[in-house]
Amino acid sequence: QVHLAESGGGLVQTGGSLRLSCAASGATFVSNTIGWYRQAPGKQRELVASISRGRDTNYAHSVMCRFTISGDMRKNIVFLQMNDLKPEDTAVYYCNADGSTTSGWGEYWGRGTQVTVSS
């Protein structure tokens, strides 16, 4: 069983910063990619940023140069530093991880953390 624990959401004013954390636990879990998705009310869930075991990163165009994803993939811990936040960044942010356990390959989701940016 793999569990993703998210933290770091909250309320911030436009231009502010937040740092999200995601820790994936599971005795035999070896992560391949860990990323953050977000879903705003009435909109589809979208990829925000991801990082692979080879440290390749991928960002949504809307967050480039404002958000930075980093972490220790051997420890299955990933951070999302969000700077210069805008009201359109308001959403529930979900951690997502894929990788292997002794049971095989799987994809896992966290429960989500709310990020609210006030204007």
C-alpha positions in Angstrom: 0.0 0.0 0.0 1.3 3.4 -1.0 0.1 6.6 0.9 0.8 10.1 -0.2 0.9 12.7 2.5 0.5 16.3 1.4 1.0 19.5 3.3 1.6 23.2 2.8 -1.6 24.6 1.4 -3.3 27.6 2.7 -4.5 31.2 2.0 -2.1 33.8 0.6 -2.4 37.2 -1.1 -1.5 37.8 -4.7 2.2 37.8 -5.1 2.8 35.6 -2.1 4.5 32.2 -1.8 3.6 28.8 -0.6 5.6 25.5 -0.4 3.8 22.2 -0.9 5.3 18.9 0.3 4.4 15.4 -0.7 5.8 12.3 1.0 5.1 8.9 -0.5 5.2 6.1 2.0 5.2 2.4 1.3 7.7 -0.2 2.5 8.7 -1.4 -1.0 7.7 1.6 -3.1 10.2 2.8 -5.7 8.9 6.0 -7.3 9.3 6.7 -11.0 7.6 10.1 -11.2 6.1 12.3 -8.6 4.1 15.4 -9.5 1.4 17.9 -8.6 -1.9 18.4 -10.3 -4.6 20.9 -9.5 -8.3 21.2 -9.9 -10.2 24.5 -9.7 -14.0 24.5 -9.3 -15.7 23.7 -12.6 -12.4 22.8 -14.3 -10.6 19.6 -15.2 -7.7 18.4 -13.2 -4.4 19.6 -14.8 -0.7 18.8 -14.4 1.2 21.6 -12.6 4.6 20.1 -12.4 6.4 16.7 -12.2 9.8 15.3 -11.5 11.2 11.9 -12.6 13.7 9.7 -10.9 16.2 10.9 -13.5 15.4 14.4 -12.3 13.7 15.5 -15.5 11.1 18.1 -14.7 7.9 19.1 -16.5 5.8 22.3 -15.9 2.5 23.6 -17.1 3.1 26.7 -19.2 1.1 28.8 -16.8 3.4 28.2 -13.9 6.8 28.3 -15.6 9.3 30.7 -14.0 7.0 30.9 -10.9 6.9 27.4 -9.6 9.8 25.0 -8.9 9.5 21.3 -8.2 12.3 19.5 -6.4 12.9 16.6 -4.0 14.7 13.5 -3.1 13.3 10.7 -5.2 15.2 8.0 -3.3 13.2 9.1 -0.2 10.0 9.7 -2.2 9.7 13.3 -1.0 8.9 16.1 -3.4 8.4 19.9 -2.9 6.6 22.5 -5.0 7.8 26.0 -4.3 5.2 28.4 -5.6 6.1 32.1 -5.9 4.3 35.1 -7.3 1.0 33.4 -6.8 -2.1 34.6 -8.7 -5.8 34.3 -8.0 -6.0 31.8 -11.0 -3.7 29.5 -9.1 -6.5 28.9 -6.6 -7.3 25.2 -6.6 -7.1 21.9 -4.8 -3.6 20.6 -5.4 -3.1 16.9 -5.5 0.1 14.9 -5.3 0.5 12.0 -7.8 3.1 9.3 -7.9 3.7 6.3 -10.0 6.2 3.5 -9.5 6.6 0.0 -8.4 6.1 -2.1 -5.3 6.5 -5.9 -4.8 2.9 -6.1 -6.0 3.7 -4.4 -9.3 3.3 -1.1 -11.0 0.8 1.5 -9.7 -0.3 5.1 -9.8 -1.4 6.8 -6.6 -3.1 10.1 -5.5 -3.1 12.1 -2.4 -6.2 13.6 -0.9 -5.4 17.1 -1.9 -4.6 20.4 -0.2 -6.4 23.7 -0.8 -4.5 26.7 -2.1 -6.4 29.9 -2.1 -4.9 33.1 -3.5 -6.8 36.3 -2.7 -6.7 39.4 -4.9 
